Amino acid sequence: MEPARPASDQELELAVGDVAQGGWCVAREPGGRVVLVRHTLPGERVLARLTESTAKLARAEAVEILEASPDRVEPPCPHAHPGGCGGCDWQHASLAAQRQFKASVISQQLRRIAGLDREVIVEPLPGDEDGLGWRTRVRFAVRPGGLAGLRQHRSHEIVDVGTCPIAHPLVNEAAVTRGRWPSATSVAAVTSPSTDERAVVVTPAGAPRPRGARGRAAGRPPASAPSPASSSPRSAPVTTARCSNVDRVAASDHPTSPGSRAGEAATWAASRPA
């Protein structure tokens, strides 16, 4: 496979088609090459800047919306834009459109992989009124100077985000981005909303890269004992663990999702001796 080349400042005017997995929409150049575009919506016409390019496929970010979709909204996060944080794919779409896009992607995969033609409906979970404040685990990357933030999309660059709108309030109260984490490569804040417990898990520099989906460990607890717990005057104690293998919250990080292990991870950390 031809390696992707970093693109220049080339910009293209594109008519945007269907959604694809990973926050992309599909468009085509006049010559027929497929261009996967972020920060756009189906049916829009955009000016897009290429970010990666091969002979058969290009990736791009919409830098100007020429004809907007009626589903477009102002993103609630100021970092959800081209060159900003890569953590959210569809903050520029209404909640109804976001759920429709998710259903469309699942339907596509059912047809392509299983040969099944099924209607898929994505419904909100209990308590999900605005699509924000739901994520009970957030893994922050750490700059060489010790400040924590979130990465740009498909990049090692780290964005200073402050508080994250999709993170559960207990995650933001852990104040990971307001501290300094010398000699760490990442810091994960894990919460259990049902008990108000929080765990901050630090991966030190030089630790083996966690294994599993997207480079995170799956299904195993942290390998070393935590340092003494610190306390917060407004909520339950925050337990800090330094480890080389970080437990991954499986299935979903939503506090009401079946199969979520956010509470399990936080309870494990809180039960360790201080």
C-alpha positions as CSV (number, residue, x, y, z in Angstrom):
1,M,0.0,0.0,0.0
2,E,1.3,3.4,-0.9
3,P,2.1,5.4,2.3
4,A,0.1,8.5,2.9
5,R,2.0,11.7,2.1
6,P,1.4,14.8,4.2
7,A,-0.5,17.1,1.9
8,S,0.3,20.7,1.1
9,D,-2.0,23.7,1.5
10,Q,-4.0,22.5,-1.5
11,E,-7.7,23.3,-1.2
12,L,-10.6,21.7,-3.1
13,E,-14.3,22.6,-3.5
14,L,-16.2,19.4,-2.8
15,A,-19.8,18.2,-2.8
16,V,-20.2,16.1,0.3
17,G,-21.9,12.7,0.3
18,D,-22.7,10.0,2.9
19,V,-21.1,9.6,6.3
20,A,-18.4,7.0,6.9
21,Q,-17.0,5.4,10.0
22,G,-14.7,7.6,12.1
23,G,-16.3,11.0,11.7
24,W,-15.7,11.3,8.0
25,C,-17.9,12.1,5.1
26,V,-17.3,10.8,1.6
27,A,-16.6,13.1,-1.4
28,R,-15.0,12.7,-4.8
29,E,-12.6,14.9,-6.7
30,P,-13.6,15.6,-10.4
31,G,-11.1,12.9,-11.4
32,G,-12.9,10.3,-9.2
33,R,-10.5,10.0,-6.3
34,V,-12.2,9.5,-3.0
35,V,-11.7,12.3,-0.4
36,L,-12.7,11.6,3.2
37,V,-13.6,14.9,4.8
38,R,-14.0,15.9,8.4
39,H,-15.9,18.8,10.0
40,T,-18.6,18.6,7.3
41,L,-22.1,17.0,6.9
42,P,-23.8,15.1,4.1
43,G,-25.3,17.4,1.5
44,E,-22.9,20.3,2.1
45,R,-20.6,22.0,-0.3
46,V,-17.3,22.9,1.3
47,L,-13.8,24.2,0.7
48,A,-11.6,21.5,2.1
49,R,-7.8,21.5,2.8
50,L,-6.0,18.3,2.1
51,T,-4.2,16.8,5.1
52,E,-3.1,13.4,3.6
53,S,-2.9,12.2,0.1
54,T,-2.3,9.0,-1.9
55,A,-3.0,8.1,-5.5
56,K,-6.4,6.5,-4.6
57,L,-7.4,8.3,-1.5
58,A,-7.1,11.7,0.2
59,R,-8.1,13.0,3.6
60,A,-9.2,16.6,4.2
61,E,-10.7,19.0,6.6
62,A,-13.5,21.4,5.7
63,V,-12.2,24.9,6.3
64,E,-15.1,26.8,4.8
65,I,-18.7,25.9,4.5
66,L,-20.1,27.1,1.2
67,E,-23.5,25.5,1.5
68,A,-24.5,24.4,5.0
69,S,-26.7,21.5,6.0
70,P,-29.8,22.3,8.0
71,D,-28.4,19.8,10.6
72,R,-25.3,22.0,11.2
73,V,-25.1,23.7,14.7
74,E,-22.4,25.7,16.5
75,P,-20.1,23.2,18.3
76,P,-20.4,23.4,22.1
77,C,-16.7,22.9,22.4
78,P,-14.4,25.8,21.2
79,H,-11.7,23.2,20.2
80,A,-14.0,21.2,17.8
81,H,-12.7,22.7,14.6
82,P,-10.0,21.9,11.9
83,G,-6.6,21.8,13.7
84,G,-8.3,21.5,17.1
85,C,-8.9,18.6,19.4
86,G,-9.6,15.3,17.6
87,G,-11.7,13.8,20.4
88,C,-15.2,14.6,18.9
89,D,-16.4,13.8,15.4
90,W,-19.9,15.4,15.2
91,Q,-20.2,18.3,17.6
92,H,-21.1,20.5,14.5
93,A,-24.2,18.3,14.0
94,S,-27.5,18.4,15.9
95,L,-28.1,15.5,18.3
96,A,-30.8,14.0,16.1
97,A,-28.4,14.1,13.1
98,Q,-25.6,12.5,15.2
99,R,-27.7,9.6,16.1
100,Q,-28.9,9.2,12.5
101,F,-25.3,9.2,11.3
102,K,-24.4,6.5,13.8
103,A,-27.3,4.4,12.7
104,S,-26.3,4.9,9.1
105,V,-22.8,3.7,9.7
106,I,-24.0,0.6,11.5
107,S,-26.5,-0.2,8.7
108,Q,-23.7,0.2,6.2
109,Q,-21.5,-2.3,8.1
110,L,-24.4,-4.8,8.4
111,R,-25.0,-4.7,4.7
112,R,-21.3,-4.9,3.7
113,I,-20.1,-7.5,6.2
114,A,-23.1,-9.6,7.0
115,G,-25.3,-9.0,4.0
116,L,-28.1,-7.9,6.3
117,D,-30.5,-5.1,5.4
118,R,-31.8,-3.8,8.7
119,E,-33.2,-0.6,10.0
120,V,-31.0,0.7,12.8
121,I,-32.3,3.3,15.4
122,V,-29.9,4.9,17.9
123,E,-31.7,6.1,20.9
124,P,-30.4,8.4,23.7
125,L,-29.5,6.8,27.0
126,P,-31.3,7.8,30.2
127,G,-30.3,11.2,31.3
128,D,-28.7,12.2,27.9
129,E,-30.4,15.5,27.3
130,D,-27.7,17.5,25.5
131,G,-25.1,14.9,24.5
132,L,-22.5,16.4,26.9
133,G,-21.0,15.5,30.3
134,W,-21.3,11.7,29.7
135,R,-17.8,10.4,29.3
136,T,-16.6,8.8,32.5
137,R,-13.0,8.1,31.4
138,V,-10.7,10.4,29.5
139,R,-7.1,9.7,28.7
140,F,-5.0,12.9,28.4
141,A,-1.6,13.0,26.6
142,V,1.2,14.9,28.3
143,R,3.6,17.4,26.8
144,P,7.3,17.3,27.5
145,G,6.8,20.1,30.0
146,G,4.3,18.2,32.0
147,L,1.0,19.8,30.9
148,A,-1.8,17.5,29.9
149,G,-4.2,17.9,26.9
150,L,-5.9,16.0,24.1
151,R,-4.4,15.2,20.7
152,Q,-5.4,16.6,17.4
153,H,-7.0,14.1,15.0
154,R,-4.4,11.7,13.5
155,S,-1.6,13.7,15.1
156,H,0.8,13.7,18.0
157,E,0.2,17.4,18.6
158,I,-1.4,18.1,21.9
159,V,-4.2,20.7,22.3
160,D,-4.7,22.6,25.6
161,V,-8.4,22.0,26.2
162,G,-8.9,23.0,29.8
163,T,-12.3,21.4,30.6
164,C,-13.8,18.9,28.2
165,P,-17.6,19.4,27.5
166,I,-18.3,15.7,26.9
167,A,-16.4,14.6,30.0
168,H,-18.4,13.8,33.1
169,P,-18.2,16.6,35.7
170,L,-16.2,14.3,38.0
171,V,-13.6,14.0,35.3
172,N,-13.3,17.7,35.0
173,E,-13.2,18.1,38.8
174,A,-10.1,15.9,38.8
175,A,-8.3,18.9,37.2
176,V,-5.9,16.9,35.2
177,T,-5.3,19.7,32.7
178,R,-4.6,22.2,35.5
179,G,-1.7,20.2,37.0
180,R,1.7,19.2,35.9
181,W,2.7,15.6,35.3
182,P,6.5,15.4,34.9
183,S,7.9,12.2,33.5
184,A,4.5,11.0,32.4
185,T,3.3,10.2,28.9
186,S,-0.4,10.1,29.7
187,V,-2.9,10.6,32.5
188,A,-6.3,9.0,32.6
189,A,-9.2,10.3,34.8
190,V,-11.7,7.5,35.6
191,T,-14.9,8.1,37.5
192,S,-17.8,6.2,39.1
193,P,-20.8,8.6,39.1
194,S,-22.8,6.2,41.2
195,T,-20.3,6.5,44.1
196,D,-18.7,9.9,43.3
197,E,-15.3,8.1,43.3
198,R,-12.5,9.2,41.0
199,A,-9.2,7.6,40.0
200,V,-6.3,9.3,38.2
201,V,-4.0,6.8,36.5
202,V,-0.6,8.0,35.4
203,T,1.4,6.2,32.7
204,P,5.1,7.1,33.3
205,A,7.5,7.8,30.4
206,G,9.4,4.7,29.3
207,A,6.6,2.4,30.3
208,P,5.6,-0.3,27.7
209,R,3.0,0.8,25.3
210,P,-0.4,-0.6,26.5
211,R,-1.8,-3.2,24.3
212,G,-5.3,-3.5,23.0
213,A,-7.6,-1.5,20.7
214,R,-6.1,1.8,19.7
215,G,-3.0,1.0,21.8
216,R,-4.7,0.7,25.2
217,A,-4.7,-2.2,27.5
218,A,-7.9,-4.3,27.5
219,G,-9.2,-6.2,30.5
220,R,-6.4,-5.9,33.0
221,P,-6.0,-3.8,36.1
222,P,-3.0,-1.4,36.6
223,A,0.1,-3.3,37.5
224,S,1.6,-1.2,40.3
225,A,0.3,0.2,43.6
226,P,-1.0,3.8,43.7
227,S,0.8,6.6,45.4
228,P,-0.9,8.1,48.5
229,A,-4.4,9.4,47.7
230,S,-5.0,13.1,47.5
231,S,-8.4,14.5,48.6
232,S,-10.7,17.1,47.2
233,P,-12.7,19.4,49.6
234,R,-15.8,19.1,47.4
235,S,-16.1,15.4,46.6
236,A,-14.9,11.9,47.2
237,P,-11.1,11.2,47.4
238,V,-9.1,11.1,44.2
239,T,-6.8,8.1,44.1
240,T,-3.7,8.4,41.9
241,A,-2.1,5.3,40.5
242,R,1.2,5.1,38.5
243,C,1.2,2.1,36.3
244,S,2.6,0.7,33.0
245,N,-0.6,-1.0,31.9
246,V,-3.8,1.0,32.1
247,D,-7.2,-0.6,32.4
248,R,-9.5,0.2,29.5
249,V,-13.1,1.0,30.1
250,A,-14.8,-1.5,27.7
251,A,-18.0,-1.3,25.7
252,S,-18.9,2.3,26.6
253,D,-17.8,5.1,28.9
254,H,-21.3,6.4,29.5
255,P,-22.3,6.1,33.2
256,T,-25.6,4.3,32.4
257,S,-24.3,2.0,29.7
258,P,-24.5,-1.8,30.2
259,G,-21.0,-3.2,30.3
260,S,-19.3,0.1,31.3
261,R,-16.4,-0.5,33.7
262,A,-15.8,3.1,34.8
263,G,-17.1,2.3,38.3
264,E,-15.2,-0.9,38.4
265,A,-11.9,0.8,37.6
266,A,-12.5,3.6,40.1
267,T,-13.5,1.2,42.8
268,W,-10.4,-0.9,42.2
269,A,-8.1,2.2,42.5
270,A,-10.0,3.5,45.6
271,S,-9.7,0.1,47.4
272,R,-5.9,-0.1,47.1
273,P,-3.9,0.7,50.3
274,A,-2.8,4.4,50.4
